[in-house]
Amino acid sequence: MLPQDGTCAAQTNAELFYDGFKRAIPVTLASAPFGLLFGVVAVDNGFNVWDSVLMSAMVFAGASQLVGMELFGHHVAPWMILLSIFAVNFRHVLYSAGTGRLIKHFTPLQQIVAFFFLTDVQYAESEKRAEQKLPISFIWYIGLAAPLYAMWVFEAYLGATFGGMIGDPKAIGLDMLLPIYFLGLVMGFRSRTNWLPIVAASSVTSVAAYFWIGSPWHVSIGAIGGIAVAVMIAKPLSGRETVITLDDEPVKTVKDVQ
């Protein structure tokens, strides 16, 4: 349930925005090499600086932008480009299903904006906040998204403008920052029931798919493997109380009915 002292309910919009903002700082820094890399790759494939910035602003999907740009440069058939980007982003179907239930109280316009900004970080941090029984407000959600989005677009500009001065991020290990951050997010859910077998199943499935099917399908296939195990070992709810917390509404407690 919500804290008894009412601190969450008493938070101002500025405090909520700042709470989301500070949670985004680690991944904003960790993703910087990839934002810069996209700018470099875009220019190498014939884009000018503002084309690169516009693509980052409108698409806002790191892996998809890099995959699409590489395929553009090799003059691959459009349907293959679309299929590849769909494979990379298929996990967002799962993300939107999970996040959608947490933002039902958003207005339709707010939901459209929220789904545009939906990334791995938005999903994970929203799940963590819901697990802590804290309300997910639109202001908090935008506070989380704003620094990552703004810096992603700015990094595309820097990469496209000064790409020739940027060395290989792998040479100094910068490419490991984002995987380490996401590993930390996964570890943050370790107190959940059946966490270990689900993560283990997802990991094994993803690695197997990487070698047998290839990238980027291993990402979505690994997620599906974890979900399949979660469904198989989940215990049915019976008489368990579920707490529902929505912004600007009192806490509601309902009984699950079989």
Secondary structure, 3 states (H helix, E strand, C coil): CCCCCCHHHHCCHHHHHHHHHHHHHHHHHHCHHHHHHHHHHHHHCCCCHHHHHHHHHHHCCHHHHHHHHHHHHCCCCHHHHHHHHHHHHCHHHHHHHHHHCCCCCCCHHHHHHHHHCCCHHHHHHHHHHHHCCCCCCHHHHHHHHHHHHHHHHHHHHHHHHHHHHCCCHHHHCHHHHHHHHHHHHHHCCCCCCCHHHHHHHHHHHHHHHHHHCCCCHHHHHHHHHHHHHHHHHCCCCCCCEEEECCCCCCCEEEECCC
